[in-house]
Amino acid sequence: MLRPLVLCLANAALLVSASPQLQVVRDIVYSKNVSQCPGYTLTSLVELQHGLSAQLQLAGPACNAFGSDVANLTLEVTYQSQSTIRVNIFDTAKEQFAIPSSIIPPPPLPTRSLTNDSDLVFNYDPSPFTFWITRRSDPDSMPVFDTRISSLPPTPIPPFNASDPSTAFDGFPLVFEDQYLQITSALPLGTNIYGLGEVVASSGFRRDIGTGGGSGTIQTHWNRDDADPIDQNIYGSHPVYLEHRYNVSTGKAAASGVLLLSAAGSDILLQTPPTSPVSLIQYRMLGGTFDFYFFSGPNDVDVIAQHGAISGYPFMPPAWGFGFHLCRWGYHNVSDDIANVEAMREAGVPLEVQWNDIDLYHAFRDFTTDPISFPADEVKSFIENLVNIPIVDAGIAVTVNDTDAYDSFTRGSELDVFMKNPDGSLYIGQVWPGYSVFPDWFVDNAEEWWTEALTNWSMNGGVGFSGIWLDMNEVSSFCGYSCGTGANFSALAPYSLADVVVVGYPECYNETVSGPSGNMTVNGTSTYSCSNVSGSGASVAMRAGASRRATMRGVGTGIGAGGETSINVTYPPYAIHNGFGALSAHTVATNATRAGGYLELDVHNLFGTMEARATYLALQKVRPGKRPFIIGRSTFVSQGRWAGHWLGDNYSKWEYMYLSIQGVLQFQIYQIPMVGADTCGFIGNTDEELCNRWMQLSAFMPFYRNHNTYGALPQEPYRWDSVANASKIAIQARYSLLAYWYTLFANASTTGLPPIRALFYEFPDEPELFTVDRQWLVGKDILVTPVLEPGQTTVQGIFPGRGNVIWRDWWTLAPVSVSPTDSSNQSTTITLQAPLSHINVHIRGGSIFLLYDQPGYTTYETMNGPYALLVSLDGDGGAWGDAFVDAGDGEFDVVGSTGSRSNSTLARRLTFEASEGSLSVKTRWGAYNIEQKLETIIILGVGKEPESVIVQGEQVNGWVYDGGTEELVLAGAAVDLNGDVEVSWA
């Protein structure tokens, strides 16, 4: 939800400075120019079974550009797999912060040496030390990563933003200082880069690399609570990118990827200097180490899977997680919830999960339920037949006086699980309930306290939740320092929502003319107010940061910045491009301390992931035998193991519906596939047309939730008849495809393959697809083409394959007439009919889908109904598909899914194959008993009416053939899927 920016900067002081270990001084003067940095010389190289190690020594006088140069480094190179190399450069003394293995466990070493087998090869020059990564399979191509000065353009290069001197490139040496690290790699001119988020990028899914009229990219990684600003850092940090490199000469593409496993605040720059023959990527970090993983692909989905093998594969959701979720900030009491659920049922719009925002709380306090608005017995009765997910914020209210009883704070204080000031006192910020403290996930028993709080809430608070919604966990605080230290706690009341007024409507709806209803027509007159589509109209202002005041730590007391002397904790000499300016603005101050001697400066970006992990482990205990389902806002590398993500506080604007597509595509790269936007928009008022189109779009995204802000126009899908109709149609299609969604996520959870794909992932040699982000693929076989502009009844869609792939309409099953190519030998764009309540969805020839034949109101009803099989033959009469089937919850058979336990009763993996007039269904592995029968078989692409259809060796009647769509339908088959199935037609 939108969080107010209240800096609370008394006398511009960001930090509590009462500690004798701290002194407020002026900024130390550094050169702030890396051109004189000497780089490093490699010595003492030792070849090891899995790679090599060496020492790196500062090659000349220290330059101290933005910190103190570290004289001695260690280089470790590990050939991790045939497709992955790890290059780890760290300070030999290990004083810099590195992510503990307890947070992100390193992958095990391979069982044999891959030094001579890996597709990637580590190359180096010893003095000055540089390295480059090449492909063994293509040694003459430009390296995947190349830090050689000779490969980069000459410096100095003036700022590419004239108003920002820091955008200059003074030089490209390897810089490793206590407060600043820098490394640069050449990239092919104008190559295609994706990832490096979280970000709402004006350039689209493909990042701006400074060619083709672009200005380049500065991607800042410093998690912060801001409402989806354009081209700024927001809730998550993922320093990983996918490169799709296209060779114009050969017409072939190859993909690779790079992960920098560092939690440091950073800027990552993508740029192409004028007249440069190459583009470049530069990392600028506020500490930490260089821990790189390089992935060879060669396909895009391979790169994403290889990243998953390092960061951890995503959690497997329960089947109900794929249902439709509904929420808003402003369900004031349980009666609102009940009325809402009843209205959804009456309108016939399927509802799976009801969420509650902070309205649920007593005085906005975590793990409480307001006894007046949400009485425990009424809440318990309400959720008996409904999946319920409540919110949990990161801030824990402090008790305001001796008579104030709040167990979560009292128990947490007893266990000493909260962040501290440098002097050892509680760090006290401000959130919704007033003065608040924040969990320190580095404390050994913090997870015990968290589990206890969730257990008590579930058992004693009446909130029998099935999942948890983690919010405000960047972490967000309304003051940028420990503003509660020494304060009168009772003097600060909980946040007031009185007199909230929400203004603003989507583009092309003028409320001053048409009134506040948001309807498409008023008194028979259209409310569409645009003569043409005029862009988003959304205004996302950059908020000012605090005035600067530096705090120096004089004595080392811990790890990383917490243990090094003369570290500017508040304002590091290099200022990353944080959207709020000051690093401590609207969050916990950078000098807040954690157990083990860590400082917020080093571990800030880890809070959300550590909270998600603690919540996942807690839910396993609170709800034994059930799969945790968690959606969180702040994210970092590896979070997909524990939680999904929603794209934060978006706007009820057409532009933001479009921008949600790139967000979902980004998070597939980050191995957080359970992701989606606040459907119909969160901030501002939506309208009927936008909500109609958005409810359709989100039905083909992994996480499907409608959510809006306090005081805004209600936007539940039953509010407008057209939206209810569109929702029912889209949700019915989604639930039909539930087995397909479920299989995609089983594959993601075991192999890292992305459920949502950009078109070029499947068609890598078609450059016309490299910038497409208004369409996407669900899996590899479903193409979605939504309407993204108001007032439209058609939409432009490109059909990949350049005429060599058959695409069929999901709704009519008819093939689309696609011209082979245009004059430039590229796939052509087609105008598709798209009346209101219709979204264009097409299925790929050569695919087979296991469907639910009779979608119900809930996923449970759907999954207990019969199956159907939809076969879409390619031009050669062939098709293939598979399905992962289990109970939909409970233990997820990860071992069996690898094929190593063929008799597993927890799951069954089915494969489907069609060729030359026959269809086979086989069990690949597993012995889970599938009770539902296969009732209907639909085969598309049967060129002529068959004379006979044979099922399991017996000729059957009752089939129907439609020559117009070349469709053969066999109904009432009642086939048992626990054994092999054979169908043929001739």
Secondary structure, 3 states (H helix, E strand, C coil): CCCCCCCCCHHHCCCCCCCCCEEECCCCCCCCCHHHCCCEEEEEEEEECCEEEEEEEECCCCCCCCCCECCEEEEEEEECCCCEEEEEEEECCCCCCCCCCCCCCCCCCCCCCCCCCCCEEEEEEECCEEEEEEECCECCCCCCEECCHHHCCCCCECCCCCCCHHHCECCCCCEEECCCEEEEEEEECCCEEEEEECCECCCCCECCCCCCCCCCEEEEECCCCCCCCECCCCCEEEEEEEEEEEECCCCEEEEEEEEECCCCCEEEEEECCCCCCEEEEEEEECCCCEEEEEECCCCHHHHHHHHHHHHCCCCCCCHHHHCCEECCCCCCCHHHHHHHHHHHHHHCCCCCEEEECHHHCCCCCCCCCCCCCCCHHHHHHHHHHCEEEEEEECCEECCCCCCCCCHHHHHHHHHCCECECCCCCECCEEECCEEEECECCCCCCHHHHHHHHHHHHHHHCCCCCCCEEEECCCCECCCCCCCCCCCCHHHCCCCCCCCCCCCCCCCCECHHHHCCCCCCEECCEECECCCCCCCCCCCCCCCCCCCCCCEEECCCCCCHHHCCCCEECCCCCCCCCCCCCCCCCCECCCCCECHHHCEHHHHHHHHHHHHHHHHHHHHHHHCCCCCCCEEECCEECCHHHCCEEECCCCECCHHHHHHHHHHHHHHHHCCCCCEECEECCCECCCCHHHHHHHHHHHCCCCCCEECCCCCCCCCCHHHCHHHHHHHHHHHHHHHHCHHHHHHHHHHHHHHCCCCEECHHHHCCCCHHHCCCCCCEEECCCEEEECCCCCCCCEEEEECCCCCCCCEEECCCCCECCCCCCCCCCCCCEEEEECCCCCCEEEEECCEEEEEECCCCCCHHHHHCCCEEEEEECCCCCCEEEEEEEECCCCCCCHHHHCCCCCCCCCEEEEEEEEECCEEEEEEEEECCCCCCCEEEEEEECCCCCCCCEEECCEEECCEEEECCCCEEEECCCCECCCCCEEEEEC
